[in-house]
Amino acid sequence: MSLFERYIASTMLKATLMTLLVLVILLVFFTTMEELEDVGRGDFRAVDAFWVSLLATPRYVFEAFPVAALLGSLVGLGSMGAHGELVAMRSAGFSLHQILVSVMKTGLLMVGLVLVFGEVAAPLAEQHAEQHRAEKQQGQVTLRTEYGFWARDGQAFVNARNIGAGGILRDIHVYEFGPDLQLRRHTHAESAIHRGDQWEMAGIERVSVRMEGIEAQRLTSARWDSLLDPDLLKAVVVQPAMLGLGELYRSIQVMRDNGQPATDYEVAFWGKIATPLSTLVMLFIAVPFVLAHQRFVSMGERVFVGIALGMSFYTLSRGMSYVAVVYEFNPMFSALIPAFAFLVIGVLLMRRVA
């Protein structure tokens, strides 16, 4: 990178990081207020509410980054324009095209760093937060792995490979142990549902281990005397938006193979793909806006415009995701339409300053 490019990059990075920090702090604060409403439920305390909220930070970094990039670039480039630095650069032979390329290079660098939060840190942190909340509120040790949901149920361990809509468990394995920690019984059920105050299993295969040998049973349905709280399932099921791209893709394939609707997961999948593109579009819009109003727009006005554009983009993105879910609109198009619409705005603005 040239000296001019490095200067633009450092200015944008500082402004974007400061903006992102403010946005994330606000989001964590509001999340903490919501979590505090559950204080007193089981062993859930104020410190647990703060910890769960803090674990949402990586996801907020990923989700808020497009808006932070827009605000940061408006503030950073705006300050350069207000001090005449952009005019000096162009007078020195640094063209509009080179300024735009420098901004995009910086954007690609920031997107690469933020993807680490969205694909690595956020899913792990969210999973830990859900487990911590469930253990404190429900009093049951839980674990979510690639092999499904695990929970301890008295002297037994429960493994449900799939949790469907309405809290229906599918492909369940129950391993019951005796006081001597020896396996006494293994039960496999095709499904289980909580009705009234008890669980009911269906499609059961049960193998009991006795001193005289092994006994196998097949049952169409049976009552399942379990301490497993059905509310626990709602707490430990990670929402699609909190999963990484790889896990989302695998979940979509599994649900399609089983004939289950996967629209929520498809919307989340394409939304994650659209986020880096949206960030670059936000940066693209900032360049012509700053160049067109270098000296006649105050810092407060730039921040106001950035907030207005960011809120408009967020509202449009959320609205399109709801359209995809409710009206079964193509999830890929619903995720890309907001970015494309703002790209058109950026192109029109660019023509005015070119």
Secondary structure, DSSP 8 states (H G I E B T S, - for coil): --HHHHHHHHHHHHHHHHHHHHHHHHHHHHHHHHHGGGTTSTT--HHHHHHHHHTTHHHHHHHHHHHHHHHHHHHHHHHHHHTTHHHHHHHTT--HHHHHHHHHHHHHHHHHHHHHIIIIIHHHHHHHHHHHHHHHHH---EEEETTEEEEEETTEEEEEEEE-GGG-EEEEEEEEE-TTS-EEEEEEEEEEEEETTEEEEEEEEEEEEETTEEEEEEEEEEEE-----HHHHHHHS--GGGS-HHHHHHHHHHHHHTT---HHHHHHHHHHHHHHHHHHHHHHHHHHHHHHTTTTS-HHHHHHHHHHHHHHHHHHHHHHHHHHHHH---HHHHHHHHHHHHHHHHHHHHHHH-
